[in-house]
Amino acid sequence: MVRGVYLPRGADAAAFSMTSYGIPLLVLATTGSAALTGLAFALAWIPRLGAFTVAGTLVDRYGTSRVFRVACLTRAVVVLVAAALLAGLAEGTQAATATVMVLAALTGALTESSYVAAETVGGAASRAAGTGAHRVQSVLLGIDQSAMLAGPALSGLLLEHAGPATMLGVLAAFSLLAAALAPGEHLAPDGAASRKSSGLRTGWVTLCSLPALTWLVAGLIVSNGAVALLQAAMPVMVVTELGRSSADAGLIWSAAALASLLAITACRNAIDRWGLWSVGAVAAATAAGATLTLAHISTYHGYVLLIAVLMAGEGGLAVVLRTLRSHLIPAHSFGSTLAVTILLLLLPYPAAGLLVATLPPSQLGHAITAAAILQALGLATAFTRLRTLLALTTQPAGPPPGEEL
């Protein structure tokens, strides 16, 4: 379990966090433009959405190990080429701007491809754990949040004190390490069945056949709109509006990751004691309340505190989502259905980046308020429906044809 699941997940999660939080800081440092930072955020997420049109199918057809290794190696090459180009270019030039924009787009697509493969391995491990699936998911989420704890702060510190080339070099090193630790092969049990059942259409049909998962995903799409807006706007709000450094912006998300890690650890025993719905409802209320309060905060320390509370709630919601997903999705179409769920959950991210690119910084607070209201309504509706649906969902999804429980 450690060598085949947790170690490769850890290396890829480190690269993931540096890509998600370090690249926008790099764009802001290179261009000095809030609008281009928002645009780069959108450019990083639009290819990620495109990657899901093929990543799930590739995993189902060719296995996790091959997809994971190729994605990580290609990401390392792209990052090293960008580092070499930026070393010879002056900040603020058109060539430097074009380089970081292309870097954001390519690393976004490759990062999501490796993530689908790693998450498919985690889903298989959860199914093997049976009733202990939420504990496996808590460990995997703990790995992700530990990487998020270090990644943003490391990216900000390296960018500020060592320069872009060093930051990108460290990102490439994590990518190469992940490729070297590629997880063991996980293929669908019947190759022919896998080819027939792979693809986004099959994933969509499978998701629609699982009402509990569908309602949870719908609520989290709305919630992710608020989280995405905060993530896209944070470099602008902290660096441009508050006059803080890139390292300070990175530390906000590192503090948030610590809070999320603690929440995920607590969820392990809380779900055993109070059940999946109760823990999810508390997490949803925590996240929505924090976002509503954030819209009226204008100090750095207030951002640190409330982003931490928000991500603690999001950590609890992630445990609920992954546990439910691992129980309900059939193994033979897991990769495709996983790709569809992640694709839907990521749709708000490019929209948030475009919104930040078009709005003046002074209007971001109003946008966050509107997103927070929608988040509260969406989560309340989803968990109201889930209370009934989870009571009816007492057994995990059956195995693929030819397998026994």
SULSUL-V958625 format. One record per helix or strand. SS is the DSSP state (h for helix, s for strand). FROM is the first residue (numbers start at 0). TO is the last residue. If there is no record, write none. Layout:
BEGIN
ss-><SS,SS>
from-><FROM,FROM>
to-><TO,TO>
END
This chain:
BEGIN
ss-><h,h,h,h,h,h,h,h,h,h,h,h,h>
from-><1,33,63,93,163,190,199,210,245,275,299,330,360>
to-><30,61,86,160,179,196,207,240,273,293,327,357,391>
END
